[in-house]
Amino acid sequence: MHFFKCLGLVFQFLLVSALLLACDPFNTQLSEQDVTYYKADGAMAGPDKDTLEVMTWNLKFGGGRIDFFFDCFGDRVVMTADEVHAHLEGMAAFINETQPDILLVQEIDVDSKRSAFIDQVQWVLDNTAFQYALYTPQWKASNIPSDGLGRMNSGLAIFSRWPLSEGRRIALPLIGEQSRLVQYFYLKRCIQSCVVDVQGKEITLLNTHTEPYAQDGTKKKQLDVLFKHLQNLDSRGEDFIFAGDLNALPPGTTQTKGFPDSMCPPGEYEADDYSAETDWLSPFYQQFSSAVPLSDYQLNNAPYYTHTVDGNGSWNRKLDYLFTNGSFVTDSHVTYQSLEVGGYDTFGLSDHCPLSVKYPLK
């Protein structure tokens, strides 16, 4: 992947020398303790409920349908504060209309140049009914000297009406084919984990966003680590709900390559050929319950698509998932491919659409 085309040779030499001396000059390294708790003013536990409305959504860091350089439709790198706020207002309108009890999101920024340094976790907490949140970084650097990215702090967040505890950041394998320099600045993908206590019932919540671009099998390694972790939770009798943008297709997907929104040239941000990955999610479906049953999806893929990078196109693949080792309420899943609220439509708010399902507490 062509990622650091703007770095000069002298800078590269100096930086690699520093890295070899075990320095971290740009603060990119992350640990298991890199989690941040948020709480709304006057926060209190949510109401008693029989079921939870659980939602997952990749927010595209408040970028809406702006054509960024990594999609190869345009060359944008940074947004104005007005642009970010407009997209966040649409997201808040949707959240306030659908009223999820727990929301697990991917690609949310808290202190990034590209999103006008707006703390999006705090903004969502301030403008919705959520009382608590947990943030876990996947991409952090005081300055990324490429493509004008600059300061970056982006990752995963879990929003809840009830207190969250036991937050952890569980590292996933890095891309082995990357040079040490690129790997230093690139995303450090992880599993975000915490526990929510709802009316005395403890549920482990897990959230992730796996690698879309690696060509060396890194995504499969990340999925294997994730599956083993879920198996371990299940074997210990711990109830869990897992959400994520897995950048993988369900078994039985009819189209696995040749997507019309794939504009990047070979070798740059390729994420459009899943033909060698058709069974990678099979273990998840075989052992755990899916929000969208695999049988429903295989009958007709299109109603469950959640992603397209083309803001003038249509949803064309399913990359977003909710699983549990318990059960979801039958036929309660909703893939919000289009819902207009307050002048905003879900299609215009991100390159992913939300997925929700009901989870019974009793």
Residue pairs with C-beta under 8 A, 6 or more apart in sequence:
1 178
1 182
1 213
1 267
1 268
1 269
1 270
2 267
2 268
3 146
3 182
3 185
3 186
4 145
4 146
4 181
4 182
4 185
5 146
5 147
6 145
6 146
6 147
7 15
7 145
7 146
7 181
11 145
12 181
15 25
15 181
15 184
16 180
16 181
18 25
19 180
19 181
19 184
26 141
26 142
26 143
26 144
26 184
26 185
27 140
27 141
27 142
28 140
28 141
28 184
28 185
28 188
29 188
30 137
30 138
30 140
30 169
30 171
30 188
30 190
31 169
32 168
32 169
32 170
32 171
33 169
34 136
34 137
34 140
34 169
35 134
35 135
35 136
35 167
35 168
35 169
35 192
35 194
36 110
36 121
36 134
36 135
36 136
37 132
37 133
37 134
37 164
37 167
38 121
38 122
38 125
38 132
38 133
38 134
38 135
39 125
39 131
39 132
39 133
40 125
40 126
40 130
40 131
40 132
43 131
43 132
43 163
44 131
45 131
45 161
45 162
45 163
46 101
46 131
46 160
46 161
46 162
46 198
47 161
48 199
49 101
49 198
49 199
49 361
50 360
50 361
50 362
51 329
51 358
51 359
51 360
51 361
52 101
52 102
52 198
52 358
52 359
52 361
53 98
53 99
53 100
53 101
53 102
53 356
53 357
53 358
54 100
54 101
54 102
54 103
54 104
54 241
54 243
54 322
54 356
54 357
54 358
54 359
55 98
55 100
55 102
55 103
55 104
55 354
55 355
55 356
56 103
56 104
56 105
56 106
56 207
56 243
56 244
56 245
56 320
56 321
56 322
56 354
56 355
56 356
57 91
57 103
57 104
57 105
57 106
57 320
57 350
57 352
57 353
57 354
57 355
58 105
58 106
58 107
58 209
58 245
58 307
58 320
58 350
58 351
58 352
59 91
59 105
59 106
59 107
59 108
59 120
59 349
59 350
59 352
60 107
60 350
60 351
60 352
61 107
61 108
61 109
61 112
61 114
61 115
61 120
61 154
62 79
62 83
62 84
62 87
62 88
62 91
62 108
62 109
62 115
62 118
62 120
63 79
63 87
63 114
63 115
63 350
64 83
64 86
64 87
64 90
64 348
64 349
64 350
65 311
65 347
65 348
65 351
66 74
66 76
66 79
66 83
67 73
67 74
67 75
67 76
67 311
68 74
68 76
68 77
69 75
69 76
69 77
69 147
70 264
70 269
71 263
71 264
71 269
71 309
71 351
72 263
72 264
72 265
72 268
72 269
73 263
73 309
73 310
73 311
77 114
77 147
77 148
77 149
78 113
78 114
78 115
78 116
78 148
78 150
79 114
79 115
79 116
80 116
81 116
81 118
83 116
84 115
84 116
84 118
84 120
85 118
87 349
87 350
88 118
88 120
88 123
88 124
88 127
89 127
89 342
89 344
90 341
90 342
90 343
90 344
90 348
90 349
91 124
91 344
91 349
91 350
92 124
92 127
92 128
93 341
93 342
93 344
94 336
94 339
94 341
94 344
94 346
94 349
94 354
95 103
95 124
95 128
95 130
96 127
96 128
96 129
97 339
97 341
97 342
98 336
98 339
98 354
98 356
99 129
100 159
100 356
101 160
101 161
102 158
102 159
102 160
102 161
102 196
102 205
102 241
103 130
103 158
103 159
103 160
104 156
104 157
104 158
104 159
104 205
104 207
104 243
104 244
105 156
105 157
105 158
105 159
105 207
106 156
106 207
106 208
106 209
106 244
106 245
106 352
107 154
107 209
107 245
108 120
108 121
108 124
108 135
108 154
108 155
108 156
108 157
109 115
109 118
109 120
109 153
109 154
110 119
110 120
110 121
110 122
110 135
110 137
110 153
110 154
110 155
111 117
111 119
111 151
111 153
112 151
112 152
112 153
112 154
113 148
113 149
113 150
113 151
113 152
114 149
114 150
114 152
117 151
121 133
121 135
121 157
124 130
124 133
124 157
124 159
125 131
125 133
125 159
128 159
129 161
130 159
130 160
130 161
131 160
131 161
131 162
131 163
132 159
132 160
132 161
132 162
132 163
132 164
133 157
133 158
133 159
133 160
133 164
134 157
134 158
134 164
134 167
134 192
134 194
135 155
135 156
135 157
136 155
136 156
136 157
136 167
136 169
136 190
136 192
136 207
137 153
137 154
137 155
137 169
137 188
138 154
138 155
138 156
138 187
138 188
138 189
138 190
138 209
139 152
139 153
139 154
139 155
139 186
139 187
139 188
140 152
140 153
140 154
140 155
140 188
141 151
141 152
141 185
142 151
143 150
143 151
144 150
144 151
144 152
144 185
145 185
146 185
155 190
155 192
156 190
156 192
156 207
156 208
156 209
157 192
157 207
158 164
158 192
158 194
158 205
158 207
160 196
160 205
162 196
162 197
162 198
163 196
163 197
164 194
164 195
164 196
164 205
165 194
165 195
165 196
165 197
166 193
166 194
166 195
167 192
167 193
167 194
168 192
168 193
168 194
169 190
169 191
169 192
169 193
170 190
170 191
170 192
170 193
170 229
171 188
171 189
171 190
172 189
172 190
172 191
172 208
172 210
172 221
172 222
172 225
172 226
173 218
173 221
173 222
173 225
174 183
174 186
174 188
174 189
174 218
175 183
175 186
175 211
175 214
175 216
175 218
176 216
176 218
177 214
177 215
177 216
177 218
178 186
187 211
189 208
189 209
189 210
189 211
189 222
190 208
191 206
191 207
191 208
191 225
191 226
191 229
192 206
192 207
192 208
193 204
193 205
193 206
193 207
194 204
194 205
195 202
195 203
195 204
195 205
196 202
196 203
196 205
198 361
199 361
201 239
201 361
202 238
202 239
203 239
203 240
203 241
204 233
204 238
204 239
204 240
204 241
205 240
205 241
205 242
205 243
206 229
206 230
206 240
206 241
206 242
206 243
206 244
207 242
207 243
207 244
208 222
208 226
208 242
208 244
208 245
208 246
209 244
209 245
209 247
210 219
210 222
210 223
210 226
210 244
210 245
210 246
210 247
210 248
211 218
211 219
211 222
211 247
212 219
212 247
212 271
213 269
213 270
213 271
215 270
219 247
219 248
219 277
219 280
220 277
220 280
223 246
223 248
223 280
223 281
226 242
226 244
227 283
227 284
230 240
230 242
230 284
230 287
230 288
230 323
230 325
231 287
233 240
233 325
234 240
234 287
234 288
234 325
239 324
239 325
239 326
240 324
240 325
241 322
241 323
241 324
241 326
241 359
242 288
242 321
242 322
242 323
242 324
243 320
243 321
243 322
243 323
244 320
244 321
245 319
245 320
245 352
246 281
246 319
246 320
246 321
247 271
247 319
248 274
248 277
248 280
248 281
248 319
249 256
249 274
249 277
249 278
249 281
249 317
249 318
249 319
250 281
250 285
250 294
250 297
250 298
250 318
251 278
251 279
251 281
251 282
251 285
251 294
251 298
252 294
252 297
252 298
252 301
253 274
253 278
253 301
253 317
253 318
254 301
255 301
255 316
255 317
256 273
256 274
256 275
256 277
256 278
257 272
257 273
257 274
257 275
258 272
259 272
259 308
259 316
259 317
260 310
260 313
260 316
261 272
261 308
261 309
261 310
261 313
261 316
262 270
262 271
262 272
263 309
264 270
274 317
281 321
284 290
284 321
284 323
285 294
287 325
288 323
288 324
288 325
289 323
289 324
289 325
289 326
289 327
289 328
290 321
290 322
290 323
290 328
291 321
291 322
291 323
291 328
291 333
291 355
291 356
291 357
292 304
292 318
292 333
292 335
292 355
292 357
296 304
297 304
297 318
301 318
302 315
303 335
303 337
304 318
304 335
305 315
305 316
305 317
305 318
305 335
305 337
306 315
306 317
306 318
306 319
306 320
306 335
306 337
306 352
306 353
306 355
307 315
307 316
307 317
307 318
307 319
307 320
307 351
307 352
307 353
308 314
308 315
308 316
308 317
308 351
309 351
311 348
311 351
315 337
315 347
315 353
319 352
320 352
320 353
320 355
321 355
322 328
322 333
322 355
322 356
322 357
324 359
326 359
326 360
327 360
328 357
328 358
328 359
328 360
329 357
329 358
329 359
329 360
332 357
332 358
333 355
333 356
333 357
334 355
334 356
334 357
335 353
335 354
335 355
336 346
336 353
336 354
336 355
336 356
337 346
337 347
337 353
338 345
338 346
338 347
338 353
339 345
339 346
346 353
346 354
347 353
